[in-house]
């Protein structure tokens, strides 16, 4: 994507006296800010879902003898994760738990981004986590596996031939992930049918573009894996607008940003929902944000007024009566040294985007 500086646009939004609670409003963020709980802020923002990561590699540094039992001595559960889950529930906020990273004993001694050799090991840990946190009923299966630094092993897609299919070495990424997802789905649904399973979890671009990742998510029997929601992180440098036709560069390079979600929905339904006997699979937009200054993750920035305007436009799409979006998640509550996409600046001042998200 070409670097672009977007100027201020739109009117600033003023917060209502009370946040508009929205079950579709999700957030990734710290459990504390300056030593104080962040959850009163999340409640003030009207957040309905709090997302937290459970790092399998850190919880299970050695192989458990009873992998589905959270009390197995091999497991060392993170108290901060537990405290976050408890506090979210006390504030009537649902929890989405992402299970990510594999321990060396499970993936052949590789780094944490390598998939386990056996999908059943991941599924067993998912059951242990669900038993450890029985109030959690939303489970995200890995994060951004379409990026190689998050999930391996597979070859990156050839950027010069985005319209072509994947070769065998590229396809093993989505195929390996499909087995992981389906095994976790069966295990978590077997434990509690009310568990919602979020699969796919692709990125705007990635080493395998989202549309091809979806097409090649196949089990050995040729069927797609099971899931309840399809996850995608639709980072973008344009105002959300589903009526905007795809840009030539997005078509050429397989980019799927917020304005492309209607087209992504059709791909998800054609390749994942219909073959499994479903009419549709809603989209779970786990991570989205908009930088208002220099940022290590983005090569563009907008004004605070524009950030607010784009957030408002996004929620108009998410909250529409015919919406196919289950939830919209924001990442980065507050700016830091290298991050400018928070709803609060580094000093804790509320940006205009804070009010927009609050009213969303």
ZICOR-V754396 format. One line per field, one symbol per residue. ss: DSSP state (~ for helix, > for strand, _ for the rest). burial: + if it has 24 or more other ideal C-beta (glycine too) atoms within 12 Angstrom, else -. Layout:
ss = ???
burial = ???
This chain:
ss = ___>>________________>>>>>>>___>>__>>_~~~~~~__>>>>>>>>>~~~~___________________~~~~~~~~~~~~___>>>>>>>_____________>____~~~~~~~~~~~~~~_____>>>>__________>______~~~______~~~~~~~~~~~~~~~~~~~~~~~~____>>>>>>>>______~~~~~~_____________>>>>>______________~~~~~~____~~~~~~~~~~~~~~~~~~~______>>>_________>__>_>>__~~~~~~~~~~~~~~~______>>>>>>>__>_________>_____>_~~~~~~~~_
burial = -----+-----++-+---++-+-++++++++------++-+++++++++++++++++-++---+--++-+---++-++--++-++-++--+-+++++++++++-+++----+++++--+-+++++++++++++-++++++++++++++-+++++-++----+---+---++++++++++++++++++++-+---+++++++++++++++++++++++++----+++++++++++++++++-+---+---+--+++++++++++++-+++-+++--+---++++++++++++++-+--+-+++++++++++++++++++----+++++++++++++---+++++++----+++++++++++
